[in-house]
């Protein structure tokens, strides 16, 4: 029996507004519990919501960026369910008339481009947060997050593997960051994902019974959770069992899922239009205005890097994967206009060091101008590529520019032929056995001589000049 995996993702993205979606309370993260609240957040009688215009603008931006149709008339609805962190007993969301529908984005997996459909994008308010005390049999309710503006981005069930799901999620995250409408912080809950997964026999049209996965706070955990659930469902079906439709929690420590509750359907929420909010009307003028402010998106920037800068596709994909990284590259390029050399340094030295330090590009001590000037020093022959890597590490640690580090550490490359020739002659005279090997045709021994020179000059000797001088001396 061969099975096909079917995955659909629901992404919740918190909008980067200063205030909540229906009131003026702050959205600042990390404040003391229940301090960013007001009577409306608390669901007290007699309060009336007032829609934040900026939330609508941000939702339009995401709809346009994902090729959606913008519904110029859209309606808020009440989604009814009862939970301790939902004080009103319902969540204001959108149902049959969302702000955007029927879009798509493209992902690249194994060098193949695939289009993933979007069912809808809708606006809604966030619920609060339950804090469980492991020491005592009680939980606390923090309503600071209540009313925080969200957009929910719902994909079609077009994804066929955990790898595709991860690529899709990264693409959605990148688009949100390029638009500057969501900070994308998964640890703080600004970017969350629920995944629906089912298996069906290969060639079968009807979808299998799905489960929903929650509690995934990183791209890696989304992929791990889906891979585990895919194996779990396959084992059940191969043994002749039936998959139970339910919501599952992912435990990254154990690498397993556990049941949370039975899966709800839309009718369980008893949606109806919110009587306190009039339909949202988006004028043609406002829509055109938002379109004009749309920034260059990842795919457009990637295409430009390949066409104008003649960068390989691999380089362009990496450099445009994050808006901040692409900005860093272009700021450096304005000072050091060698795109390929700059790309190589960013993709190898910079990204590796940031990963090792668990840092984002915005936390980097090396500015775009400092990196550009470091590469210029290599170009001029002031320092070698090997020394440049040592200088770069010092720059990362201290924030100093390359010139300062080179002067302080006395790392200027030795390129004076007279100074180097004397050391070369001393090394040749001290190693007759290696000289004989070279004379006998073992030219690889040249590396030994250059290594000796580098050791004596503490890596400062000009490598090209060193090879020339040793070649002249040994061939006499």
N, C-alpha and C positions, 0 to 999 in steps of 0.2 A: 504494500500500500504506500503510495506516494502522496504527500500532503503539500498543499500550498498555504503559506502563511499570509494572513490578511491583517494589516495594522492601520489604525487611524489614530491621529493624535489630537488632543485638545490642549491648546497652549493658553495659559492665563498670563497676560503681561500687564504689570502695573504701570499706569501712565505717570510720567515724571512731571506731574503738576504740583504746585505748592499746597493746594487745598484739595479737599475731598470732592467727590462727584456731585453731591447734592447739598453741601453746606460749606462753611468757611473754615472748618477745622484743619489744622496742619496735617500733612502726610509724612512729616519727618519721622524717620525710623529710629528706634532705640530710646524713645522717651519713657519716663516712668509709667507703669500700667495705668490705663484709664485717665490719662491727662489730656490726650488729644481727642476730647469728646465734647458733645453738646447735647441738648435735649433731642435733636434730630438723630444723632448717632445712637442715642440710647433708646430710641423708639418710643418716646413719651407721647401721650395723647395730645392731639391738637397741632402737631408740627407738620410743616409742609415742605417738601423737597424743592430746591431750585437748581436747575441743571447748570453745571460748569461748562461754559462754551468751549474752553480749551480742550476738554475731553473729546468733544465732538470733532474738533479740528484734527486732533491726533488720530482718532479712529478713521477719519477720511483719508489721512495721509497713508495709513497702513493699508487701507482698501485700495487706494490708487497704486501703491507700490507692489501689490500682489495681484494686479490685473483684475480686481473685482468690479462688479457693477455696483455703483453707489446708489442706494435707495434714497432719493431726495425727500421722501416722506418715510419716516420710520418711527416705530412705536415702542415705548417702554411697557414691560409687563411685570406682574408680580409672580414670582416663583415661590410657591408655598411649601415650606418644610419647617420642622421644629427641631432646634438644636440649641444648646445653652449659649453659644456665642453668636446667635442671630436674634437680637432682642425684639425685632418687630414680628417675628414668626414668619416672615417672608423676605425674599431678596428681590430688589429691583433689578431686573435684567431685561433682555429682549427675546422675543420668541418668534412669532410668525412673520414679523416685519423688522428684521435687523438692519443695521446701517449699511452693511455690505454683503454681497453674495457672489457665488459662482466665479471665483478667481482661480489662480494657479501660480505656482513657483516652479523653478527648475532646479534639480539637484544633480550632482555628478558623483557616481559611484563606479569604481573599477573602470574609469575612463569612458563611461557611458552617461549621456545626459538623459534624465527622465523627468517628465512633467508630472507634478503632483497637484491634484485639484483641491481647491478650498471650497467647502460647503458654504461657510458663512463667517463673518466677523461681527460680533455684537458687543455693545457696551453693557457694563453691569457694575454693581458695587460689590466690594469684598465683604466677607463676614469677619468676625473677630477671631480671637485665638484662645484655645484652651491650653493651660499650662498644668501639667500633671506633676504632682509631688510624689517622688518614689518613696520618700520616707514616711508619708502618711496616706491613708486611704481617702484622699480628697483631691479635687482639681480646682483651679482658679480660672476666672474669665477676664481676659484683657480685651477691651473694646477699642483700643487705639486704631486698629486696622479696619474697624467697621466703617464702611462708606468710602474706603480708598478706591479710586477709579481703576477699573480693569477693562481690557478688551479680551474677549475670548476668541481665539482663532481655531476654527474646527476644520480639519482636513477631511477629504474624501478617503475611503478605505483603499487607497492606491499604493500603500507601502507594502513591500513583500519581504522585508527582512529587517532585523534589528539594525543592521548597518545603514540601510536606507533611512530608517527612522532617525538615527543619530545625525545623518547628513541633513535631513529635512529640518530637524530641530536647530542645528547650527546655522542653517540658512535663514530661518525665521528670526533667530536671535540677532544675526548680523544685520538684517534689514531693519529691525527695531532700533538697533544702535546707530546705524547710518542715518535714520530719520531723527534720532535724538529725542525719541518719545518715551523710552524706557531704559533704565540703567542696566537691565539684564542681569542683576545680581541674584543668582539662584540660591545662595546661602541665606539671604535676607528675605527670600520669597517673592522678589519682584518679577521673577520669570519662573513659572511653574508649568509642569506638564502632567497630564493624565493620558494614559495610553490604553486603547482598546485593541485586543488581539484575539484572533480566532484562527482555527485551522479548518480547511476543507479538502476533500479529495481533489487531486490534480485534475483539472478539466471541468469540475463541478461549478455551476453558476451560483447556486444558493450558498449564502454565507453560513459558516458554522456558528456554534454558540460561543459568544465572546465573554471575556473577562476584562475588567478595568483595573489598571495598575495605578497606584498612587504612592506618594512619599518618595519621589525620585528627585534628588537635588543636585544632579550633575549630568552632563551628557554621557559620561561613562556609566553612571548608574542606570540611566534609561536603557542603554544598550544591554547592560548585564541583566537587568530585570526582564526585558523582552526575550533575550536568549534563554533565560531560565524558564519562563512561562511557556515558550515555544516547545521546549523539551518536555515540560510537565504535561502539556496538553497532548503531545504526540504519544507519550507513554500511555496515557489514559485511553486514547482512541485505539491504539494498537492492541491493548488488552481487552477491547470490546466494551469499555466503559463509556460514560457520558460526561462531558464537561458541564459543570454547573455554572450558570450565569451569576456572577458575583463581583463585588469590589474587593480587590486584594491590596494589602500593604506590602511594600518591598522593604526587606531588612538588609541593608548593604553589608552588615557585619557577618551575618550567616549566609548571605547570598541566596536567600529563599523568600518566597512570598507566603503570606498568611491571610486568612479570610477576615474581612472587616465587616461586611454586611452584604445582603442580597442586592443585586443591581437594580436601581430605580429606572423607570421609563418616564418619558415626557408626561404621560397622563397622570403619573403619581404626584406631580408637582401642582396640578390644577392651575395652569397658567391662565391669567386673564389680564386685559389692559389695565395699567395702573390709572385709577381715576384721578390721582393728584397731579399727573403729568400730561400735558397736551402732547400730541404728536410732534416730532422734531421735523421742521421744514428746512431743507438745505437749498438755498437759492442757487441758480445757475452762476450768478456773480461770485458767490462765496466759494463754490466748487472750483471755478476757474482761478480764483485767487490762491486757493490751496495748491492747485496744480502747478502754478508758477513758482511756488516756494519749495517744490520737491527737490531734494539734493540728488547728486549722482549716486546711484545705488551700486552694490557690489558687482553685479554682472556688467554694468556699464563701465565701471572703473577697471575691471579686469580686461575688458575688450580694449580699452584705451591704452592700458599698459602694454598689451601685446602688439597693438598696431603702431602706436606712436613711439614707444620706447624699445620695441622689438625684443621684449622679454619673453622667455619661454612660458608656455601655459602653466607649468608647475609653479614657477616663480610668481606669476600673476595671481594665481589662486591663493597661495600662502599670504602674499602681501596685502590682498584685499579681504582676507577672512575677517579682519577686524578694522573698523573705521579708524581707530587710533593708530594702528600699525601702518595703514595706508597713508595717513596724514604724516606720520613720522618719516616714512620713506620719501614722500614728495617734498617735505621741508628740507631734508638732507640733500635731495637731488638738486634743489635750487642752488645749493652752494657747491656741491661736488657732482657735476653732470656726467657721471659714468654709471648708467642705470644698472648694468649687469654686475659690476664690481660691488656697488652699493648693495644690490639685492643679495649677493653672495654673503656679504658680511652680516646683514640683518638676519638672513635665514639660518646661518650657521652660528656665528658667535653670539649675536644679540639674543635671538630667541632661545638658544640653549641655556645661556646664563640666566635669563629671566625665569625659565622653567625650573632650573635648579634652585633658584631663590624663591620660588613660588610667588612671583611678582607679575603684575600686569604692566603693559608698556607705559601707562601713565605714572607708574611708580619708579620708572627707570631714572637713575642718577645721571645718565648720559643723554644730553639733549641732541636733537637732530644736527644742530650746528657743530657740536663737539665731535660727533661721529664723522661728519663730513671733513672736518679739519684733520682728524686722525688719518683718514684715507689719503688726504692731500699730502701729509708728511711721508707716507709710503711712496706716493707717486713721485715726490721730489727726491727720494733717496735719502731723506733725513734719518729715517728708521727703516729697518727691514720688516717684512711681514711677520716674522717670528717675534721680534721685539714689540711690534704693534699689538699683538695679543696680550702681552704682559702689561703694556700701557693701558689697554682697554679694561682689563680687570681692575687696575688701580683707579681708573676713571669711574667704574661702576661702584667701587667701594667709597670713594671720596667725593665724587661729583666734580673733581678738578678737570680742566681741559687738557688736551694732549700735550700742548707746548709746555705747560707747567709741570706735568708728570715727567716728560722727557728731560727737562732741565734739572729737576730735583733729583732724579735717579741717575743722571748722567748716562742717558741711553742713546745719545746721538750716534748714528751709524759711522763706523770708521771707513772712510773712502779715500784716504790719502795713500797713494800707491807706495810712497817711500816708507811710511810707517809700517804698512802691512808686509812689504817685501822683506824687511829685516826679520820679522817674526816667521814668515814663510821659510826663509833660508835656514833659520835655526831649527825649525820642525823637520825639514828635509834632512839636515845634517844629523839630527838625533835619531832618525829612524831608517837606517840603511836597509834593514830587512824588507820594509814596506816599499822602499824605493826599488829594490830588486824585483819585487812582485809586480810593480807597475811596468818595469822594463820588460818583464816576461809576458806582458799582455793582459795582466789582471787589472783592468782599468777601474774596476769597482772600488779598488783601494783608495781612489781619489776621495771617497766619502770619509775615510779615516783621517786623511790629511786636513780636509775642511773642518771636520769635527774637532780636531786638535786646535786649529786656529780659533774656532768659535769658543772653545773652552778657555783659551788664553786671553781672548778679548771680551769674555763674558757675553758672547752672542752679538757683539756690536760690529763685527767685521762685515763688510759688504759681500754678500754671497757670490755675486757675479764676478766681482774683482778677485775674490779668493780663488775661484775656479780657474780664472785666467792666469793668475800668478803661479799657482801650483802646476798648471799645465806647462807653462814656460819653463819653470824650474826643473820639472821631472823629465821633460823631453830634451834637455841639453845633453 
